[in-house]
Amino acid sequence: MMKKPFSIRVESTVSDRFKALSTVLGIDGSELLKEIVNDRSEQLNDKQKAAYEALLNCWKNAE
């Protein structure tokens, strides 16, 4: 799968913490971001999960 670059704006302290965590864990930033997204998506309640899946389906169908 081809990776598409994107950027987000965060405070420099958040960026530093992200880079430090990536380094300490020995994984690249894209893998760390994937793990964070997976962890948070697993913590959604039923209503949030339904909305999350609906959005993913909507965006998938738009491609």
Sine and cosine of phi, psi and omega as CSV:
sin_phi,cos_phi,sin_psi,cos_psi,sin_omega,cos_omega
0.00,0.00,0.73,-0.68,0.01,-1.00
-0.98,0.22,0.72,-0.69,0.03,-1.00
-1.00,0.07,0.69,-0.72,0.05,-1.00
-0.96,-0.28,0.84,-0.55,0.01,-1.00
-0.94,0.33,0.54,-0.84,0.13,-0.99
-0.50,-0.87,0.30,-0.95,0.00,-1.00
-0.77,-0.64,0.49,-0.87,0.09,-1.00
-0.76,-0.65,0.47,-0.88,0.01,-1.00
-0.98,-0.20,0.84,-0.54,0.05,-1.00
-0.68,-0.73,0.28,-0.96,0.06,-1.00
-0.89,0.45,0.46,-0.89,-0.04,-1.00
-0.87,0.49,-0.53,0.85,0.02,-1.00
-0.92,0.40,-0.58,0.81,0.04,-1.00
-0.93,0.38,-0.67,0.74,0.04,-1.00
-0.88,0.48,-0.69,0.73,0.02,-1.00
-0.89,0.45,-0.68,0.74,0.01,-1.00
-0.90,0.43,-0.64,0.77,0.02,-1.00
-0.89,0.46,-0.74,0.67,-0.01,-1.00
-0.90,0.43,-0.64,0.77,0.01,-1.00
-0.91,0.42,-0.68,0.73,0.02,-1.00
-0.89,0.45,-0.68,0.74,0.04,-1.00
-0.87,0.50,-0.69,0.73,-0.01,-1.00
-0.92,0.38,-0.73,0.68,-0.03,-1.00
-0.89,0.45,-0.63,0.78,0.01,-1.00
-0.98,0.18,-0.26,0.97,0.02,-1.00
0.95,0.30,0.53,0.85,0.03,-1.00
-0.80,-0.60,0.43,-0.90,-0.01,-1.00
-0.98,0.22,0.24,-0.97,-0.08,-1.00
-0.86,0.51,-0.60,0.80,-0.01,-1.00
-0.92,0.39,-0.60,0.80,0.03,-1.00
-0.93,0.36,-0.66,0.75,0.03,-1.00
-0.89,0.46,-0.70,0.72,0.02,-1.00
-0.88,0.48,-0.66,0.75,0.03,-1.00
-0.87,0.49,-0.69,0.73,0.01,-1.00
-0.90,0.43,-0.65,0.76,0.01,-1.00
-0.89,0.45,-0.72,0.70,0.01,-1.00
-0.89,0.46,-0.70,0.72,0.02,-1.00
-0.88,0.47,-0.70,0.71,0.00,-1.00
-0.88,0.48,-0.72,0.69,-0.02,-1.00
-0.93,0.37,-0.62,0.79,-0.01,-1.00
-0.92,0.39,-0.47,0.88,0.05,-1.00
-0.96,0.28,-0.32,0.95,-0.03,-1.00
-1.00,-0.03,0.01,1.00,-0.03,-1.00
-0.93,0.36,0.57,-0.82,0.11,-0.99
-0.98,0.20,0.06,-1.00,-0.10,-0.99
-0.87,0.50,-0.69,0.73,-0.02,-1.00
-0.91,0.41,-0.70,0.71,0.03,-1.00
-0.90,0.43,-0.65,0.76,-0.01,-1.00
-0.88,0.47,-0.66,0.75,0.02,-1.00
-0.90,0.44,-0.69,0.73,0.02,-1.00
-0.91,0.41,-0.65,0.76,0.01,-1.00
-0.87,0.50,-0.75,0.66,-0.01,-1.00
-0.92,0.40,-0.59,0.81,0.04,-1.00
-0.90,0.43,-0.67,0.74,0.04,-1.00
-0.90,0.44,-0.69,0.72,0.02,-1.00
-0.88,0.48,-0.68,0.74,0.03,-1.00
-0.90,0.43,-0.65,0.76,0.01,-1.00
-0.88,0.47,-0.73,0.68,-0.02,-1.00
-0.94,0.35,-0.56,0.83,0.03,-1.00
-0.90,0.43,-0.68,0.73,-0.01,-1.00
-0.94,0.33,-0.41,0.91,-0.01,-1.00
-0.97,0.24,-0.33,0.94,-0.04,-1.00
-0.98,0.19,0.00,0.00,0.00,0.00
